[in-house]
Amino acid sequence: MTCLAKSLKGAELLYANTMKVTILGNNSALPAFGRHPTAQVVSVYGSDILIDCGEGTQIQMQRYGLRWRKMQHIFISHLHGDHYFGLPGLINSMSLLGRTLPLHVYGPPALESILQQILEVADTVLCYPYTFHPLRENESELLVDNDSFSVRSFPVMHRIACHGFLIERKTKGRKLLPEQCRAHEIPAYFYDRLKHGEDYETADGRIIKNEWVTEDGPQSKRYAYCADTLFTETFLQHIQGADTIYHECTYLEADAIKAATRFHSTARQAATIAKLAGARQLLLGHFSSKYKELEAFRDEAAEIFPNVFTTLEGTAYEI
């Protein structure tokens, strides 16, 4: 079971080394039945990354105890309003509350002028460094690459230009056991070398085996966010082997024709992609307002890919 918490108000209990995704909005175009437009936060080694920002995202973040003041990266998949209408308000709130950290926003090129015009007509001057990074249409590119994680975009197939995102948590080597390190009198300057698996040799020639003072650290993990898309295998190469895949399933299979016409997918199609990609876990979202109850989405997908969740807002899923 990989669902970590039904309420993120206890988020401080979750381990920093856990890579997780918190669902803030899982509905499609319209808010309905208590469900909100698309938004989710991916947490990696304590860093939070926002993917899409539908209406009410900052309210949802407050509701579930997510701290966006230190968030430095926001990714917008495409320019349908249910994926970015919450962004201007969030950017402005960050400034009103005295943010000083830089903010990087990645999205379709036209989003830059949209945001700039909103700020200009309100005579808003942000109090923090803000950088917009335009996505290259129909291309995959490396967007972020640091010591903790990387983020890469990949094109999906929607009615307008649209990208998915692949987030990879990097391994940080072996985990130190502080008490054992002290017991064997290993100096602090050698700790980084222990993390890389080296043994320690004492002044009198004794060898302190690495496994005596360390244990396996967190392994690399890969999370694929497949944004609004027609059922297609064109981006399969980009998500192959992902630990967890989030795939839209706006409709059930009975409405497959409607899904194709509107460049969306069904739960069965999402499960097919997860199976073909060799994923370990599938998260379903972007449900049509046509459906009040969601159990049928999981049932339909589970026939093809058993380890599947119909996402719930405010729930964190371990990747």
N, C-alpha and C positions, 0 to 999 in steps of 0.2 A: 504494500500500500504506500503510495507516494504523496498522498494529500497531507500536508503538514499541519494545517490549522484552519478551522472554520472561521475564526475571527483573528484578524491581524492586530488587534489591540494587545495581544500577548506576543507580538513579534520579537520583543527583546529576548524571548526564551529560545529563539531559533539560533542555531550556530552560524557564526560568520562564514565558516567554510562551506556551508550548504549553498548550492546554487539552486535558486528557486524562481518561479514566476508567479506573480500575484495578479489575479484577474480583477480589473477595476470596471470593465465594461465588456459584455459579451453578446450584445444585441447588434442587429444590423441597423439599417437606416434610421429607424425611429426608436425612441425609448418606449418600452412597453412592459407591462406585467412586472414592474420593479427592476427591469433590466435596462442597462445604460449602453450608449454607443461605445465603440471599441476603444479600449485603453488597457495597457498592462505594464507592469514593472518587473524587470528581470534583475535579480540581486546576485552579484558575483563578488565574493570576498568582501562583503560590506558595502560595495558600490552599487548604486541603483541606476538602472537604465530604463527610460520610458520609451515604449513602443506605441505609437499612435496616441492621439489625445482628443477623443470625442468630447462632446458637451458634458460638463460636470466632472471632468477628470480631477480637478484640484479638490472638489468637494468629496469625491470618493477617496482620495488620498488622505484627507483629514479624517474621514469616517473610519478608515482602517488603519490609522496610525502610521502611515508611511511618511517619512521625512524627506521632502523634496528640496530642502534648502541646500543640500550638498550634491544634488543631482547635477551632473555635468554633461550628459549626453541624452538627446531626444531624437528619435527617428520617426519620420512620418512616411508611411508607405505610398500614399497617393492623395489626390485632391478631391475626394468625395467628402462632404462636410462631416459625416459621422466619424471621420478619422482625424480631423484636425481643428474643428470649430472650438475646442476647448483650449487650444494652444495660446492665442493672444491673451486670454485672461490669466493663464498660468504664468506667462512671461512677465506680464505687468505686476502680478502679485509678488513675484520674486523680487522685483525692484522695490515695491512699496515696503517690503519687509527687510530691506537693507542688505540684500544679497551682495556678496563681494566676489565669490568664486566665478570663474569663467563659465559660460554656457555655450555648448555647441549643438546646433540644430541641423539635422540632415533631412533633406526632403526634395521633392520636385522643384526645379528651378523657379517656377512661377510663385512658389510659396514665399520666396524672399521678398518680392515686391508687395505681396499681399500683407505680410507682416509689417513691412516698412511703412506702407500707407496708413495702416491702422495706428501705428505709433506717431506718425507725423501729424495726422489730423487731430490727434489728442494732445499734441505738443509734449509727448512723453519722451523723456531722456532716461534711458536705463542706467542704473547706478553700478552695473557690473559689465565686464567684457562679454560681448555677444558676437558669435561668429556663425554665419550660415554657410553650410556646405551643400551645394547642389548635387543631386544624384544624376548620373549619366543614364539617360533613357535607354532601356533595353540592354544594359550592360551590367556585368557583375564587377564589383570593385571592393577593395579593402578600405574600410572607412576609419577604423580605429584599431590600433595595435600597440598595446602596452604590456607591462610585466604581468598583469593579472588576467586580461582578456583581449579578445579581438572581435570585431564586428565586420561582417562582409554583407554586402547587398547582392541580390540576384533578382532578375526580372521574372515576374509571373504574368499571367495572361488575363487581363481585365478589360473593361470597356474603355478605360483611359490608361495611360502609363502608370504602372504599379510595380512596387518592389517588395520582396520578402527580405528577411534579415536572418543571418546565421551568426549566433553568438557562441563563442568558444571560451570556456574557462580554461586557463592554462594551469598546468601542474606547477607547484612551487617546491618540488623536491620532497625530501623526507621530513617528517615532523619530529622536532626535538623533544626529548623527555628531560625537562630541566633538572628534576631531582637526581636522575641517573648521571647527567652531565656533571653536576656538582659532586656527586659521590665519587666519581672517577677523576675529579679535579681537572677537568678539561677547561682550558681558558676560553673566554668569550670570543676572542679573535678567531677561533677555529670553528665556530658554530656554522658559518656559511659553508664551510667545506664538509661538515657533517651532513648538512642538508643535501649535498651533492653525492652523498654515499661514501665518503672517504672514512677510513679508519684513522684513529689518533695514536701516535707513538709518543710515549712519555720520555722524559729526559734520561731515564735509566733503561730505555729500550723496550719497555713493555708495550704490547699492542692492545689498544682498547677497540674492540670490534664495533663497527658502526651499529649493528643491530642491537647492541647492548644499551645504546643511549638514544636510539631513534626508533620510530615506527613508520609504517607507510603513511604518506601524506595524501591529501586530496588529489584524485586523479583528474585528468582533463575531462571536460564534459562539453557537449555540443547541443545547442537548442536552436531549432529552426522555426521561425515565424513565417508561415505561408499566408500572406495577406489575401485580400479579395481576388479570387481567381477562378477561371473556368477550369474544369477538370482537364489536366494536361500533364504529360510526363516531361515536358520541355525543361523543367527546372530540377528534375530528379537528381541530376549529377551534383547539384549544389548542396543537397540535403542528405545525400547518401550516408548512412551510418550514424545519423543524428541520434542522440540518446532520447530526446523528446521532440516531437513535432506538434506544433499548434497549426491546425488547418481549418479554414473556414468551412462551414457546412450550413449555408443559409437555408437549404431546403432538405426535405426528406426525398427518398427515391421516387415516390409517387409524383413528385413535381420536377423530375429530372429535365424535362423539356423546358420548363420555365427557368430552371437553374441555368441551362446552357444559353438560353436566349438572353438572360441578364448577366452572363459571364460570371456565374457563381457555381458552387459545387454542392453536392449532396453528402450526407453522412457516409453513405456507402462509398462514394468516390474518395472522400477524405481517408477512409480506412484503407482503400486500395493503394493510395499514395504512400501511407505509412508502412504498409506491408512491402511494397516494392523498394522503399528506401531502407528497409532493414532496421527500422526504428525500434526502440524498446517501449515507448509510451506515446500515446496519441491523446491530445487535448482538442476537444471540439468547441467551436464558438462561432460568433457572428450569426446568431439565429434570427430568422425572419420573425417580424411581429405577428405574422399569421399564426404562430404557435404559442399557446400559453404554457403547455406542459412540454417538457424536454426529454422525458424518459425514452421516447421512441427513437431519438437520435442515437443514444448509446446502444440500444438494442439492435438497431440497424447496422451500426458500425462494428459491433462486437461479433457479428457473424463472420466478418473477414479478419478483424484485428481485435483480439480479446482484451488487451490491456489499454482500455480507452476510458476517458472521463468526459462527460458533458460538464464543461466548466461552470463553476458557481462564482459569482462576484464576491470579493472579499476573501477568497480562498487562495492559499499558497500551495503550489504544486512543486515538489522536489524534482529536479531534472536529473 
